[in-house]
Structure formats: structure tokens, C-alpha cells
Amino acid sequence: MTTHRRDFDVDAYTRRVRRGPCFICEIVSGREEQPHPIVYRDDVAIAFFNRYPTLVGYCLVAPVEHREGVVDDFTEDEYLALQQVVRRVGRAVSRVVPTERLYVLSLGSRDGNAHVHWHVAPLPPRVPYEDQQCRSLMVETAGYHDVPLDEREELAERIRRAIARGD
């Protein structure tokens, strides 16, 4: 896979997420101007590649419906259904991308990126310990992988096939 590290413009990002429309709702509706290859979608959830991935194969999983509270905005059955999707996507990503540890977490804020979502980020093998965990996810300091769209689409297709197989 061809990747180039790009610097991340924190100020521009902050302005966009705090002033612009909900980026997840834009992806769900098909109005997002920058392609986010989708790896999974059903009536409940959508999973797609992170726009600024610090790790190759980094996906976001979100409910299709705009919700903001990571646990309080869901019934137990709704929450468990979403976590089943997180697990399915995580297993597929881990089968397709070499993964030593799969990070799963929810980030965001009512001040920006309010639509609840889970990050599914595959840490590759042999990353030095001091570059793992939070440091491996910090786009602000590490930059992000700029992968050509055709290669992202090919990787998304491999993950979609793994999800369909139940990997």
C-alpha cells in the first residue's frame, strides 16, 4: 500500500467540525464531498475509513441515526446491536490488515464531532511501545496516512469481503 505521512492542520479541522454540518450525517446521506470508503452499512450502523488515519485500515463505526450520547442515547438492545457491528468490523480489519492490537474507543464531543462513533484502529506489529496506544492515534503530532483513493477502495473491498465471510 502506498502511504505518505501528511501533516494535520488542527486549526482548520477544528473550524470545520465545529461550524460545518455533522460529517457522519453527511456520509450517511451521501453528501460528503470527500470520499470515505464504506466497509459496512445496514439499517442501524455504518462503518467507513477515517478521513485522517494514523494507522492503515482505521475505521469509524457509527449509528445511521444521529445520536450523541455514547450509552445514554441507546436502549440496551440498540447499544448491543452497534457493538456487534464494532466487533464484526474489528474482526474483519484485523484479518485484512496485520494487527498486533485492535484499539476500540469512542471520541468526540458535543462541541464537535457530536454524532457518536467508535474508532476501530489496528496497531500493526512491531511498533515500539513508546509509539503505541495514545501516541499511535494522535494525528495532531504524528500526521496521517494519505493513501490514494484506489488503494483505499481496494482495502475497503477486502474488509467488506471479510465482514461478509464472518471473519
Buried (B, 14 or more C-beta within 10 A) or exposed (E): EEEEEEEBEEEEBEEEBEEEEBBBBBBBEEEBEEBBBBBBBEEEBBBBBBBBBBBBBBBBBBBBBBBBEBEEBBEEEBBEBBBEBBBBBBBBBBBBBEBEBBBBEBEBEEEBBBBBBBBBBBBBEEBEEEEBEEBBBEBBEBBBBEBEEEBBBBBBEBBBBBBEEEB
